[in-house]
Amino acid sequence: MYLTKEIKEEIFAKHGKGKNDTGTAEAQIALFTHRINHLTEHLKKNRKDYNTERSLVKLVGKRRALLDYLTKKDILRYRAIVKELGLRK
């Protein structure tokens, strides 16, 4: 599986406030970004996998909603996570 327990813990430790911090917007955005990147690579190989395509679109929408929330709540945290993850917007 592409998303093991160790990978999740690493993402949450790096982007959250602590090792077990799964609730902050930054940690969730980082996890969604990891999953989006994986699904994008999958769709490059399997272009007719429409279920995965739909899942990818839903995931991008969730990440966008969290980024919008972070923009309203704390613009400095938003700018930091966008820069760290290399997101365009």
Number of C-alpha atoms within 10 A of each C-alpha: 4 8 11 8 9 9 13 18 16 13 20 23 16 15 22 20 14 12 14 12 17 19 11 14 19 26 22 20 24 22 19 18 18 17 16 19 11 14 16 15 10 14 15 10 9 12 11 10 12 11 8 16 17 11 13 20 12 13 18 17 12 15 20 15 13 18 22 13 14 19 14 10 11 10 13 11 15 20 15 12 19 17 12 11 14 10 10 6 8
